[in-house]
Amino acid sequence: KIQKKEIVKLDGRKLDLVTIQEALRNVNLFSSEKLVIVERFFSKPQDKIIKFLNDKNPQNLILWENKELYPSQAKNLKAQPKIFKLPAIVFNFLDSVYPLNYKDSLKLFHECLKKTSAEQIFYLLIKQVRFMIIANDLGRDGLKGLHPYQAHKIASLCRKFSQEQLLVIHKNLVSIDFNQKTGKTVLDLSSQLDLFLGSI
């Protein structure tokens, strides 16, 4: 059986040393590889964790920030920060995912696959759906941590969905994630996303 890569996502705002140590150490029985992604790592002082990372130098860890860092923020970290700019087509795809727009979203999805991985697209898609659920529930107040332009786009897009639709979509995405991690599907991630887009 083909082994899957396990992806673990952590919130840097709530991160402590024990949590990241366990995340980097524990491996799922169904996965041959593991990738740990920490979002907003530099949102608070992380001196103890930085010392641990400098000592261990893990190769399966990504510290993800949604904005460019000041040099002073990463000066104590041995790893060198890199700037990755997503192709514009990825954002066009994310904007196209709404009810009864299957043909456009599927076409854009396959154009995205020429530029980036299905895993990256999936990660951004599930993140956007979660933001839309928050926006549908709390309005723009729930999106205060986002850039104003991004918050405006999400608030506009979520009006095309009912909250019930968004919750079903999120449930389906979580199911895809589970199936990929546990090997409970013969389909690869891009094929599962093809079917998912057709279900919206």
Secondary structure as UniProt FT lines:
FT   STRAND          4..11
FT   HELIX           12..14
FT   HELIX           17..25
FT   TURN            29..30
FT   STRAND          31..39
FT   HELIX           41..43
FT   HELIX           47..56
FT   STRAND          61..64
FT   HELIX           71..73
FT   TURN            75..76
FT   HELIX           88..96
FT   TURN            99..100
FT   HELIX           102..112
FT   TURN            113..115
FT   HELIX           118..138
FT   HELIX           139..143
FT   TURN            144..145
FT   HELIX           148..158
FT   TURN            159..160
FT   HELIX           163..182
FT   HELIX           189..199
//
